[in-house]
Amino acid sequence: MQIHIGNLIRDELRRQGHTNEWLADQIGVTPRTLQRIYNKPSIDTQLLLRISQTLHSDLFQPYTQALSTMTDVVA
């Protein structure tokens, strides 16, 4: 399963009805930097945590779900 976190962040922001400018201001980046985040398939975990907290949404969940579907997890 391929996860593109930038798309998921943008989708959640739109679902909540917030603007790019609002999220950029909340997480302390420029709107241009936010656009770069949307284009990335991966993200720094601290930044993802900040965005998840701001949006009150568990954006780590797609990764957790992908892990739970793995059959070859090494313990």
MARMARKOL-187758 format. One record per residue (C-alpha): residue number from 1; x, y, z. Coordinates in nm, 2 decimals, decimal comma. Each point is the difference from the previous one (the first is absolute). Last residue first. Layout:
BEGIN
(NUM (X Y Z))
...
// end
This chain:
BEGIN
(75 (0,88 -0,94 1,65))
(74 (0,05 -0,01 -0,38))
(73 (-0,31 0,10 -0,19))
(72 (-0,05 -0,22 -0,30))
(71 (-0,38 0,01 -0,03))
(70 (-0,04 0,37 -0,03))
(69 (-0,35 0,13 0,03))
(68 (0,06 0,15 0,34))
(67 (0,29 0,20 -0,13))
(66 (-0,21 0,16 -0,28))
(65 (-0,26 0,10 0,26))
(64 (0,26 0,16 0,22))
(63 (0,13 0,19 -0,31))
(62 (-0,35 0,12 -0,09))
(61 (-0,06 0,09 0,36))
(60 (0,30 0,24 0,03))
(59 (-0,23 0,29 -0,12))
(58 (-0,19 -0,03 0,33))
(57 (-0,22 0,31 -0,03))
(56 (-0,04 0,29 0,23))
(55 (0,11 0,22 -0,29))
(54 (0,26 0,19 0,20))
(53 (0,10 -0,32 0,19))
(52 (0,04 -0,20 -0,32))
(51 (0,19 0,29 -0,16))
(50 (0,25 0,01 0,29))
(49 (0,03 -0,38 0,00))
(48 (0,07 0,00 -0,37))
(47 (0,27 0,27 0,05))
(46 (0,16 -0,21 0,27))
(45 (-0,03 -0,31 -0,22))
(44 (0,19 0,16 -0,29))
(43 (-0,21 -0,06 -0,32))
(42 (-0,05 -0,24 -0,29))
(41 (-0,17 0,01 -0,34))
(40 (0,08 0,37 -0,03))
(39 (-0,20 0,23 -0,22))
(38 (-0,23 0,11 0,28))
(37 (0,31 0,09 0,21))
(36 (0,13 0,22 -0,28))
(35 (-0,34 0,18 -0,01))
(34 (0,04 0,06 0,38))
(33 (0,35 0,15 -0,07))
(32 (-0,17 0,24 -0,24))
(31 (-0,26 0,09 0,26))
(30 (0,28 0,09 0,24))
(29 (0,06 -0,21 0,31))
(28 (-0,09 0,04 0,36))
(27 (-0,24 -0,29 0,06))
(26 (-0,30 0,22 0,06))
(25 (0,09 0,26 -0,26))
(24 (0,05 -0,26 -0,27))
(23 (-0,33 -0,16 0,10))
(22 (-0,19 0,32 -0,03))
(21 (0,16 0,11 -0,32))
(20 (-0,08 -0,34 -0,16))
(19 (-0,37 0,07 0,09))
(18 (-0,22 -0,20 0,24))
(17 (-0,32 -0,17 -0,10))
(16 (0,05 -0,31 0,21))
(15 (-0,02 -0,23 -0,31))
(14 (0,24 0,23 -0,18))
(13 (0,26 -0,03 0,28))
(12 (-0,05 -0,38 0,00))
(11 (0,05 -0,02 -0,37))
(10 (0,32 0,21 0,00))
(9 (0,14 -0,21 0,28))
(8 (-0,08 -0,32 -0,18))
(7 (0,15 0,13 -0,32))
(6 (0,33 0,09 0,18))
(5 (0,00 -0,34 0,17))
(4 (0,02 -0,20 -0,32))
(3 (-0,03 -0,36 0,12))
(2 (0,07 -0,29 -0,23))
(1 (-0,15 -0,33 0,11))
// end
